[in-house]
Structure formats: structure tokens, C-alpha cells
Amino acid sequence: MRRPRHQRLTNPLRRALAVPVWADLALRLGAALALVFFVVMIHWLDRGGLKDTHDGAVSFLDVVYFTMISITTTGFGDIAPVSDKSRLIEAVIVTPIRFAVIFIFVGTAYQFVIRRSWEKWRMRRIQENLAGHIVVLGYGVSGAEAVGELIARGTTPSEIVVIDAAEAQLRQAEEVGCNVLEGDATRDETLRAVRIDQARAVLISAGRDDTSILIILTARHMAPGVPITAVVRNDDNELLARQAGADNVINPVRITGLLLAGSAQGRHVSEYLSDLASVGGRVQLVERPVSAEEVGKPLSQLASGGRGLRIYRGGKAIGFWEEGAQRLEPGDQIVEIAPTCEEESKPVSG
């Protein structure tokens, strides 16, 4: 049964503002006070052109009083400019400043009332229409690294939704421009709020294997067809994570061991593996569908110019040395080594 909208969006998405609220307010108040102070100085220097109908003398307090009622367009008439010079100053200098101060206060009201309300409404609309996004469940060390790599690979931060229960982690995700949601990723209503069933991919790194596996179960239940990748740290939990529904399970301890072992066989092995894993290196691993112009050709002759490593065909992995790699077929998924943007003009190094 479809839940009412107000129940589904009780905890809406949010995104960091370009300027923090306190900084924006301080800038506006500072500008307004600076303009008022400037007008006070002008009136004080030209106090001889002002007339006080109360006692005939114009003190500094009278100047401050006259400035404030002049800026706010109140105009009681007890102090007024009487000389031609003073009236010219009011018309040419003070009146534009008066409009500027009014615009500052009107703009402040817009920023903190109308615009904030509009931003909340807009984020709710974005939330209701999320599709093709990447959901990151857990923004610890691994989650933050994954988001940074996604952005480096060309994913815009607005396409990434981060869910975490810690406000400090969410603030870090906001700083890079991601949409964030504070909540428990093991609950159906939290994942439903970010339309996980419409996501392009789900990345899970909860910090604890038991929590990650519970999140996998919940995510797979909510999004049967969405690819799920999870991080687990115990070898015994890798099978459990796959049985829970994860398509890919990453064990950072195992990967670290592989890099250490590779470095024992040669000092450049671990360096090259790190290069492959990051878009910041000279080359990177790319998985993509076969293109129409590549169908019928061998894996060694890719149109991209990359070095083909493996074909996934009908659930089976085919290495570049196997006979099945001599002819690409429609529907194949290719894993290749491709140069990064900085290296595209150079030959691909093996």
C-alpha cells in the first residue's frame, strides 16, 4: 500500500548551502551597519544644514536619531535639512543609501524566510523524483573515499545520496555537495525516502559487518534489481553478505594482503594495482557493454584503444587468452584497461 507523502518524507533530504546561514546574516548586517554609519558621518559633517525645532541645537545624538528616522523613511519632521547643500545631500547620497538598506533587509527576509522555504520544497521535489542516483549507506572512511572517487570519475555530487546516522559525517558529505539524509539505513522507511528502488547503484559501508549485512538484506528487499556493493572486514562474513543479496563484496583486509604479497614479488606490482583502482592514476579499469562496431572483433581490438582483459557473457567470465575472446558478441560486458584523461594522447602502457 502506498504511504501518504508526509509519512514518506518525514526526514527530507538536504544539501549544503553555498554560504552558511550565520555568515550570510553577518555579511548583510555588516553591510547595513556600514551604510548607516556612513550616513551618520555625512549628517554630522553637514550638521550646520540641519535644523532641530525642539532646541535649535543639533548634537551627535540628534544626528544619529535623524539618520535612523531618515533611513527608515519615518520622518517625524522635528529635525529637517534646511540648506540647499543638505537637501542635495539627502537627494543624491542619502536616498540611494536608504534604498540600499531597505533592499538589504528585504533581501534578508527573502533569504531566511522565502528562499529557505523554497529550498526545502525544492529538495522535497528532488527527493520525490530521484532516479538514476547512487546511494551511499555509511559515510565513514570507506564511504568518503568512494564518494571522492565517484566525483573524480565524473559523477556529479547532486547524483549522490548519502545516508548516515551521524551528523558530523553528514556535514562532511554536504561539504562536497552530496544530498544527505540522517537516518537508520536498516529501516525500510529510510531507504524508501531516497527511492532506493530507482537508484543506479547502492554502496554499503556501515563500519560493522553485522550492520552492513542487515542493511544489505533491507536494501535487497527494497530494490531487487539494483546492484549492491558492500564492504565487510571478516572473511567469514563474505558469504553471508552475498547470500543477503550483495552483488559485490569487498574485503579491505584481503585487498591489503594482496597488495602486500604483490609488493613482495616486485616493488612495482602494488603501485600498478593502486594505479588501476583510482581514476587519479595513469590507467584505470573500466567495465562497459560492447559497442556495435566492436561486435565480431576480438577482445584485443577494442574501439576505445584500451587493452581488453575479460568478457562477461551469460554469467560466465572469459579471459583474454581464451577462445571465446576471439569474437565479441552482442550483450557482452567488457573489462578493459583504459588510459585516464591525462594519458589519452599517449600509448596505453601494459
C-alpha positions as CSV (number, residue, x, y, z in Angstrom):
1,M,0.0,0.0,0.0
2,R,1.3,3.4,-0.9
3,R,2.1,5.6,2.1
4,P,0.9,9.2,2.4
5,R,3.6,11.6,1.2
6,H,4.0,13.3,4.6
7,Q,4.9,9.9,6.1
8,R,7.4,9.0,3.4
9,L,9.2,12.3,3.6
10,T,9.2,12.9,7.3
11,N,13.0,13.3,7.2
12,P,13.7,15.1,4.0
13,L,17.0,15.4,2.0
14,R,19.2,18.4,2.4
15,R,22.1,19.9,0.6
16,A,24.8,22.3,1.8
17,L,24.2,26.0,1.1
18,A,26.8,28.0,-0.7
19,V,27.2,30.4,2.2
20,P,26.4,29.3,5.8
21,V,23.4,30.9,7.5
22,W,25.4,32.7,10.1
23,A,27.9,34.1,7.6
24,D,25.2,35.3,5.3
25,L,23.4,37.1,8.1
26,A,26.7,38.6,9.4
27,L,27.5,39.9,5.9
28,R,24.1,41.5,5.5
29,L,24.0,43.1,8.9
30,G,27.6,44.3,8.5
31,A,26.7,46.0,5.1
32,A,23.6,47.6,6.6
33,L,25.5,49.0,9.6
34,A,28.4,50.3,7.4
35,L,25.9,52.2,5.3
36,V,24.1,53.6,8.3
37,F,27.5,54.7,9.8
38,F,28.4,56.3,6.6
39,V,25.2,58.4,6.5
40,V,25.7,59.4,10.2
41,M,29.2,60.7,9.3
42,I,27.7,62.7,6.3
43,H,25.0,64.2,8.5
44,W,27.5,65.0,11.3
45,L,29.8,66.8,8.9
46,D,26.8,68.7,7.4
47,R,25.0,69.3,10.8
48,G,25.0,73.0,10.1
49,G,22.5,72.5,7.4
50,L,20.1,70.7,9.8
51,K,17.5,72.4,12.0
52,D,16.2,71.0,15.3
53,T,12.8,72.5,16.0
54,H,13.0,71.3,19.6
55,D,16.0,73.2,21.0
56,G,17.7,74.6,17.9
57,A,21.0,72.7,18.5
58,V,22.0,69.6,16.6
59,S,24.1,67.2,18.8
60,F,25.7,63.9,17.7
61,L,22.8,62.1,19.3
62,D,20.4,64.2,17.2
63,V,22.4,63.3,14.1
64,V,22.1,59.5,14.9
65,Y,18.4,60.0,15.6
66,F,17.8,61.9,12.3
67,T,19.8,59.3,10.4
68,M,17.8,56.4,11.7
69,I,14.4,58.0,11.0
70,S,15.6,59.2,7.6
71,I,16.9,55.7,6.7
72,T,13.7,54.1,7.8
73,T,11.6,56.8,6.0
74,T,9.7,57.6,9.2
75,G,10.3,61.4,9.1
76,F,8.8,63.0,12.2
77,G,9.8,66.4,11.0
78,D,11.4,67.6,14.3
79,I,14.8,67.6,12.5
80,A,15.0,68.6,8.9
81,P,17.5,69.7,6.3
82,V,17.1,73.4,5.6
83,S,20.1,74.4,3.5
84,D,20.4,73.7,-0.2
85,K,23.5,71.7,0.4
86,S,21.8,69.5,3.0
87,R,18.8,68.9,0.7
88,L,21.1,68.0,-2.2
89,I,23.0,65.5,0.0
90,E,19.6,63.9,1.1
91,A,18.5,63.6,-2.5
92,V,21.8,62.5,-4.2
93,I,23.6,60.5,-1.4
94,V,21.2,59.5,1.4
95,T,18.2,58.5,-0.7
96,P,20.2,55.8,-2.7
97,I,21.7,54.5,0.5
98,R,18.2,54.4,2.0
99,F,17.0,52.2,-0.8
100,A,20.1,50.0,-0.4
101,V,19.5,49.4,3.3
102,I,15.8,48.6,2.6
103,F,16.9,46.1,-0.1
104,I,19.3,44.5,2.3
105,F,16.6,44.0,4.9
106,V,14.1,42.8,2.3
107,G,16.7,40.5,0.9
108,T,17.4,39.1,4.3
109,A,13.7,38.4,4.8
110,Y,13.7,36.7,1.4
111,Q,16.8,34.7,2.2
112,F,15.8,33.5,5.6
113,V,12.0,33.0,5.0
114,I,11.0,32.7,1.4
115,R,14.2,31.2,0.0
116,R,14.6,28.7,2.8
117,S,11.0,27.6,2.4
118,W,11.6,27.3,-1.4
119,E,14.8,25.3,-0.9
120,K,13.0,22.9,1.4
121,W,10.2,22.5,-1.1
122,R,12.6,22.0,-3.9
123,M,14.6,19.4,-2.0
124,R,11.4,17.5,-1.3
125,R,10.5,17.6,-5.0
126,I,14.0,16.3,-5.9
127,Q,13.6,13.6,-3.3
128,E,10.2,12.5,-4.7
129,N,11.7,12.3,-8.2
130,L,15.1,10.7,-7.5
131,A,16.1,8.3,-10.3
132,G,19.5,7.0,-11.6
133,H,21.3,8.2,-8.5
134,I,23.9,6.4,-6.3
135,V,23.0,5.7,-2.7
136,V,25.9,5.6,-0.2
137,L,24.9,4.0,3.1
138,G,27.6,4.9,5.6
139,Y,30.0,7.8,5.3
140,G,33.0,6.6,7.2
141,V,36.5,6.3,5.8
142,S,35.5,3.9,3.0
143,G,32.3,5.7,2.2
144,A,34.0,9.1,1.9
145,E,36.8,7.6,-0.3
146,A,34.1,6.0,-2.5
147,V,32.3,9.3,-2.9
148,G,35.5,11.1,-3.7
149,E,36.4,8.6,-6.3
150,L,33.0,8.8,-7.9
151,I,33.2,12.5,-8.2
152,A,36.7,12.2,-9.7
153,R,35.3,9.8,-12.2
154,G,32.7,12.3,-13.4
155,T,29.7,11.7,-11.2
156,T,28.2,15.0,-10.1
157,P,27.7,15.3,-6.3
158,S,24.0,16.0,-6.8
159,E,23.6,12.5,-8.2
160,I,24.9,11.0,-4.9
161,V,22.7,10.5,-1.8
162,V,24.4,9.8,1.5
163,I,22.6,8.2,4.5
164,D,24.3,8.2,7.9
165,A,23.1,8.4,11.5
166,A,26.0,10.7,12.5
167,E,25.5,14.4,11.9
168,A,29.3,15.0,11.7
169,Q,29.6,12.6,8.8
170,L,26.7,14.2,7.0
171,R,28.2,17.6,7.3
172,Q,31.3,16.3,5.6
173,A,29.2,14.8,2.8
174,E,27.3,18.1,2.5
175,E,30.6,20.0,2.1
176,V,31.4,18.1,-1.2
177,G,27.9,18.8,-2.5
178,C,26.1,15.5,-1.9
179,N,22.4,15.2,-0.9
180,V,22.3,13.8,2.6
181,L,19.7,12.2,4.9
182,E,20.1,11.5,8.6
183,G,18.6,8.1,9.4
184,D,18.9,4.4,10.1
185,A,19.7,2.6,6.8
186,T,18.4,-0.7,8.2
187,R,14.8,0.7,8.2
188,D,12.5,0.4,5.2
189,E,11.2,3.9,5.6
190,T,14.7,5.4,5.4
191,L,15.6,3.6,2.1
192,R,12.1,4.3,0.7
193,A,12.6,8.0,1.4
194,V,15.6,8.1,-1.0
195,R,13.8,5.9,-3.6
196,I,16.4,3.2,-3.5
197,D,14.5,1.1,-6.0
198,Q,15.2,3.8,-8.6
199,A,18.9,4.0,-7.8
200,R,21.7,3.2,-10.2
201,A,23.8,1.6,-7.6
202,V,24.0,1.1,-3.8
203,L,27.3,1.2,-1.9
204,I,27.2,0.0,1.7
205,S,30.0,0.6,4.3
206,A,28.5,0.7,7.7
207,G,31.7,0.1,9.7
208,R,30.4,-3.2,11.3
209,D,29.8,-6.4,9.3
210,D,26.6,-7.3,11.1
211,T,25.1,-3.9,10.4
212,S,26.3,-4.0,6.8
213,I,24.6,-7.4,6.3
214,L,21.4,-6.2,7.8
215,I,21.5,-3.1,5.5
216,I,22.1,-5.4,2.5
217,L,19.0,-7.5,3.4
218,T,16.9,-4.4,3.7
219,A,18.2,-2.8,0.5
220,R,17.8,-6.0,-1.5
221,H,14.2,-6.3,-0.2
222,M,13.5,-2.7,-1.2
223,A,15.4,-2.8,-4.5
224,P,15.5,-6.2,-6.0
225,G,17.1,-5.2,-9.3
226,V,19.7,-2.6,-8.1
227,P,23.4,-3.5,-8.0
228,I,24.6,-3.6,-4.4
229,T,28.3,-3.4,-3.3
230,A,29.2,-3.9,0.3
231,V,32.3,-3.7,2.5
232,V,32.9,-6.5,5.0
233,R,36.0,-7.0,7.1
234,N,35.7,-10.6,8.2
235,D,36.3,-13.4,5.8
236,D,33.5,-15.5,7.4
237,N,31.0,-12.7,6.6
238,E,31.7,-12.5,2.8
239,L,29.5,-15.5,2.0
240,L,26.8,-14.1,4.3
241,A,26.9,-10.8,2.6
242,R,26.5,-12.4,-0.8
243,Q,23.6,-14.6,0.5
244,A,22.0,-11.5,1.9
245,G,21.9,-10.0,-1.7
246,A,25.2,-8.2,-2.3
247,D,26.4,-8.4,-5.9
248,N,29.9,-7.4,-5.0
249,V,31.6,-7.9,-1.6
250,I,34.8,-6.0,-0.9
251,N,37.1,-7.1,1.9
252,P,39.7,-4.3,2.6
253,V,41.8,-6.6,4.7
254,R,42.1,-9.2,1.9
255,I,42.9,-6.4,-0.6
256,T,45.6,-5.1,1.6
257,G,47.0,-8.5,2.0
258,L,47.0,-8.9,-1.8
259,L,48.9,-5.6,-2.2
260,L,51.4,-6.6,0.4
261,A,52.0,-10.0,-1.2
262,G,52.3,-8.4,-4.6
263,S,54.9,-6.0,-3.4
264,A,57.0,-9.0,-2.2
265,Q,57.1,-10.2,-5.8
266,G,58.2,-6.9,-7.2
267,R,58.3,-3.3,-6.0
268,H,56.0,-2.1,-8.8
269,V,53.1,-4.6,-8.5
270,S,51.3,-2.9,-5.7
271,E,51.9,0.5,-7.2
272,Y,50.3,-0.6,-10.5
273,L,47.3,-2.2,-8.8
274,S,46.7,1.1,-6.9
275,D,47.0,2.9,-10.2
276,L,44.4,0.7,-11.7
277,A,42.0,1.2,-8.9
278,S,42.0,5.0,-8.9
279,V,41.0,7.5,-11.6
280,G,43.9,9.6,-10.5
281,G,46.4,7.2,-11.9
282,R,47.7,6.9,-15.5
283,V,45.4,3.9,-16.3
284,Q,42.1,2.6,-14.9
285,L,39.9,-0.4,-15.0
286,V,36.7,0.2,-16.9
287,E,33.6,-2.1,-17.3
288,R,31.3,-1.3,-20.1
289,P,29.0,-3.0,-22.7
290,V,30.4,-4.0,-26.0
291,S,29.7,-1.4,-28.7
292,A,28.1,-2.1,-32.1
293,E,31.3,-1.5,-34.0
294,E,33.2,-4.0,-31.8
295,V,30.8,-6.9,-32.3
296,G,32.5,-9.7,-34.3
297,K,36.0,-8.4,-33.5
298,P,38.4,-10.0,-31.0
299,L,38.8,-8.6,-27.5
300,S,42.3,-7.4,-28.4
301,Q,40.9,-4.9,-31.0
302,L,38.7,-2.6,-28.9
303,A,37.5,0.6,-30.5
304,S,38.4,2.5,-27.3
305,G,42.1,1.8,-27.7
306,G,42.2,0.1,-24.3
307,R,43.5,-3.4,-23.5
308,G,40.7,-5.9,-23.1
309,L,41.1,-8.2,-20.1
310,R,37.9,-10.1,-19.7
311,I,34.4,-10.7,-21.1
312,Y,31.3,-11.4,-19.1
313,R,28.9,-13.4,-21.3
314,G,25.8,-15.2,-20.0
315,G,27.1,-15.1,-16.4
316,K,30.5,-16.6,-17.4
317,A,33.9,-14.9,-17.3
318,I,36.1,-15.3,-20.3
319,G,39.7,-14.3,-20.2
320,F,41.6,-12.6,-23.0
321,W,43.6,-15.8,-23.7
322,E,40.5,-18.0,-24.1
323,E,38.9,-18.9,-27.4
324,G,35.7,-17.1,-26.5
325,A,37.6,-13.8,-26.5
326,Q,38.3,-14.1,-30.2
327,R,34.9,-12.8,-31.2
328,L,32.8,-10.3,-29.3
329,E,29.1,-10.8,-29.2
330,P,26.1,-8.5,-28.6
331,G,25.3,-8.3,-24.9
332,D,28.9,-8.8,-23.8
333,Q,30.3,-6.8,-20.8
334,I,33.9,-5.9,-21.3
335,V,36.5,-5.2,-18.6
336,E,39.5,-3.3,-20.0
337,I,42.4,-1.2,-19.0
338,A,42.0,2.3,-20.4
339,P,44.1,5.4,-20.1
340,T,42.9,8.3,-17.9
341,C,42.1,11.7,-19.4
342,E,45.6,12.9,-18.9
343,E,47.1,9.9,-20.7
344,E,44.7,9.6,-23.6
345,S,47.1,11.1,-26.0
346,K,49.8,8.6,-25.0
347,P,50.1,4.9,-25.8
348,V,48.5,2.6,-23.3
349,S,51.2,1.0,-21.1
350,G,50.8,-2.6,-20.2
